């Protein structure tokens, strides 16, 4: 059973990487490719034989298309590493995510960091951020909560992130069962990322039986550059 579980997690990790690669390839092929091909049409070899006004118009059109292509590629790179996360750290990125979701007015969502004096390694922050995104997306999609509250603290040498919500939730036995099944790809993606980060996750219902909470623990490995601090 343990070997089968390891196989499922490995397959989920590979599938996740392939899905991300396929999405990037599709964006580049379907969007960037045609834009560059169109720009090339404006800058063809006959351009030198055209009158100056036509040349300037063609160059202007090509430049506009190239600007659009640059913006497209920038957007793709932002999806790989959100700029708020890269520039300001995990706290700012999660606060930004909460503000965007809460801005719809459909749900009360908040986040509060208590002990985030030093940033983690960039790759660890990205793993935690992607796991949180998956958790929040699952809660919004399946749980129908009225609130989501995200908190952070340190526990010994571990970075701890906890998500509370009052919707329909799962407990640890449900998580482990879904992880062993052929469904629940989102949860398998979480497990795969946790394995990379050497972390663990716990799904449980609060003692008051009024809400669910998900606790994410990752070993704290502070960024080697001591100048990279929380803003």
N, C-alpha and C positions, 0 to 999 in steps of 0.2 A: 504493500500500500504506500509505503514511503517513497519507493522508487517511482511508482505511478504518479504520486503527487509532485515529485521533482520533475518528472517528464511534462506534466501539465503546465507547471510554472515556466519551464524552459520554452515550451511551445508558445505560451502566452507572451513571453518576453520577445521571442523571435517575431511573432505575429505583430506585436506592437511596433517594433522597429520597422518591419516591412510596410505596415500601414502608414507610418510617418513618412517613410521614403517614397511610397507610392503617391501620397498626397502632395509632397513637394514636387515630385516629378510631373504630376498632372498639372499643378499650378504653373510650372515653368513651361511645359509643353503647350497647354491650352491657352495661356494668357501671355506669357513673355515671348514665346515663339512667334505668334502672329504679329505682335507689336513690332518686334525687331524686323520681321520680314516686310512689314509695311514701311518702316523707316527706310529700309534698303531700297524700296521702290522709288521713294522720293529722291534718293541719292544715287540714282543710276548713272551709267556712263554717258547718257545723252544730256545730262545736266549742263555740261560745259558748252553745249551747242544751243542752249536756250537763251532767251533775252534775260537781261539782268533782273527785271521785275519777277519773272517766272522763277529764276534761280533763288532769289531771296524768299519767295513764297514757299518753294519746295524745302529750302533749308529750315525755314521757320516751322513748317509742318513736321519735318523729321525731328527737329529739336523737341517739339511738344510730345511727340510719341516716345522719344527717348526718356524724357522726364517722367512720363507715365510708367515706363518700364522700370526706371530706377525706383520709383515709389512702390511698385509692385514687389520688386525684389526686397526692398526694405521691409515691407509688410510680412513677407515670408520669413525673413530673418528674425523679425520681432516675435513671430509665432514660435520659433525655435528657442529663443531666449528673450522673454519680455523685457523691454528696456527699463521699466521701473525696477524689476528684479535685478537686472545687471548693474544699474547705476546706484540704486538706493537700498537694495537688500530685501530680505524676505518679509519683514514687517510692512514696509511700504507697498510691496507687491500684493500682499494679502489684504491690506487696507483698501487698496485700489480695487481689487476684485470685489470686496464686500460693498464698496460704494457703488460700483457699476450695477451689481445685482439689486441692491437696495433702492437704487434710483428709479426702478420700475414701479415702486410703491406696492408691489404685490406681496412682499414679504419683509419682515423685520430681521435684518442681518447685521451683525456687528462683530468686530474683532478687537482684541486687546492683548498686547504683549507686555509681560511683566519683567522679564529678564533677558533682554536682547542687547547687551552692551557691545558684544563683538560679533561680527558676522561669521557665518560658517563658510566652508569652502564653496565656491560657486556651483560646482557640480552637485553638492549636497543640498544647497538651497533650491536648485532647480528640481531635484528629485522630490523634495518635500512639497514644493509648490505644485508640481504635477499631481502628486498624490492627493493633496487637498482639493485641487480642481476636480478630480475624479469623484472624491467623496461628496463635495457640494453638488456636483451635477447629478449624482445618484440620488441624493436627498431631495433635490428639487423635482427630479423626474418621477420618483417612486413613492416618496414619503408624504407629500402634501403637508409640510409643516407651516406653522404661522410664524416661527422664529428659528433662526440659526445663530448660535453664538460661538465664536472661535476664540480660544485663549491659549496663551503660551507661557511656559515657565521652564526652569531648569531643575533637574532632579539628579543630584550627584553629577555624573559626567554625561548625562543624557539631555538632549533637547526634546522637550515634550510639547506637543500640540494637541489640543483637545477640542472636539466639535460637539456642541450640544444642540439638540433639536427636539421639537415636540410632535413630530410626525410619526408615521409608521416606520419602525426601524427593525434592525436585526441584532441578534446577540452573537457571541463568538461561535457557538455551535452552528448557527446558520451560515456564518462566513466560511467556516471550515468545510461545511457540506457543499456550499456553492463552489468553493475553490477546487473541490475534488470532482465536480461535475463538468460536463462539456459546455455548460452555459455560464453566465456570469463573467463575461470577458473583462468587464471593467474592474471587477474585484481581482481577477487574475493579474491584470496590469498593475494594480496596487501591490500585490504580493511580489511581482517581479521587480518592481522598483525598490521595494523594501529590502529584498535580498541584496541588491546592489549597494544600498545604503547601510546594510547590516542592522536594520531596524526591525521593529515589531509593531503590531497593531492590536487593539483590543476593542471589540464591540460589546456594549453592555447596556442594560437598562438601569437607570438611577434607582437608588434605594426607595425613593419616594414614589416610584412607578409612574411618574408624570412625564418623563422625557427620556430620550436615549442619548448616549454619549459614545463618541469614538475617540480613543486615545492613541496617538501616534508617538512612538519613542524612537529617536535616532541618536547614536553615539555622537557626542559633541566633538567636532574636529575643526577648531577655529581656523580661519584663513591664515596662511603662512605669512602674508604681508601684513605687518602690524599697523600699517597706515590705513588699511581698509577697515573702517569702523562704521557703526550705526550712525546714520544721519539724524 
